[in-house]
Amino acid sequence: MNLDRRAFLASASAFTVLSSLPVRAEVPGIFEDRILFGQSAAFEGPARALGRGMRLGIRTAFAEINAKGGVAGRRLELVSYDDGYEPEKAIANTEKLIGEDKVFALVGEVGTPTSKAVVPVAMEAGVPFIAPFTGAEFLRDPFKRGVINVRASYFQETETLVERFTRDLGFDRIAVFYQDDSYGRAGREGVRRALEKRGLAIVGEGTYERNTTNVKRGLLAIRKSKPQAVIMIGAYKPCAAFIALAKKIGLDARYANVSFVGTSALAGELGAAGEGVIISQVVPFPWDNSVPLVKSYRAALEAHAPDAEPGFVSLEGYMAGRLVIMALERITGEPGREKLLDAIYGTGDFDLGGITLGYGEGDSQGMDLVFLTVLDGRGGVNPVETLAS
């Protein structure tokens, strides 16, 4: 039985026990000895590595604090349901988490279309929506007090990629391959804006449908534009299929993905065909122990999930869990949903260890940093400062 399966069963077992205990009526999700959080994400299907990674990271952070006695004597628990990266399932899961499970807050939703579907549900119920795994602009602008973002936006990621292609390599012919939904269109708009800022335009574009790997039509449309680079806004399986087929038919271009693609999963899908593929990142390099946050994350993984490999997605989940913990620790008296939001916006800066998340009224995004990495074609990934190297 693999780690994720064991973790899922453990969560289900924990929830069975929790459901038999009375919840404090005045604060849903708050028990005498624990606090219950909810997550809807993809644990099956083409985006499953992303949901599993976020769940692993959040649970690792919770396990770390629980081993020390929890927050003010309360353990932190996470109930997770699979939505397969489909908005309708995400809505059903969220309604169940809020209405039946009565979770204190939601954390670690994966995806733009799913987040777009469930944010109105969470906001209407007054439930905080914390650390979604998406850089979509609608979660940031206009400001929504109940939405707490950790990562940089897709506009910031695509700006970085366009800047590096144009400045480091002198490229002026950049195409976009994107998922034909709110996620893909958000990334495409980021590329368009970044190019327009430099007096350039998208030279070619192609799309594919969410939860499929039907990429051939999009690839052929892009090939006609003879791009020097293709920026990809998609999930790892279709992006891998695109890159592998593009290299097979001889499309001579550089390929770049935003962080949502899932670096480890993409590297595993591509194998040798991944050599030279660029991925923007919104968390530090998960193997760089010189960053105190990373050192803590890896120690927590070793202690509480020893079979798990470090990765960008689970590090982001760990950061989300750490933010929740630090905010709860700043609450005076009994926890409450508004108290949690007050703690986040009122504290301002949360030092996770070499990485700071900063918030304030009107600013719900913790980080603005974007990093670059490149696949080595042997299943590995390396950090880079400039594409010219």
Secondary structure, DSSP 8 states (H G I E B T S, - for coil): --HHHHHHHHHHHHHHHHTTS---TTSTTB-SSEEEEEEEE-SSSTTHHHHHHHHHHHHHHHHHHHTTT-BTTBEEEEEEEE-TT-HHHHHHHHHHHHHTS--SEEE--B-HHHHHHHHHHHHHHT--EE--B---GGGTSS--TTEEB-S--HHHHHHHHHHIIIIIS----EEEEEESSHHHHHHHHHHHHHHHHTT-----EEEE-TT----HHHHHHHHTT--SEEEEES-HHHHHHHHHHHHHTT---EEEE-GGG-HHHHHHHHGGGGTT-EEEESS--TT-TTSHHHHHHHHHHHHH-TT----HHHHHHHHHHHHHHHHHHT--SS--HHHHHHHHHHH-EEE-SS-EEE-BTTB-B-----EEEEE-SSS-EEEES-TT-
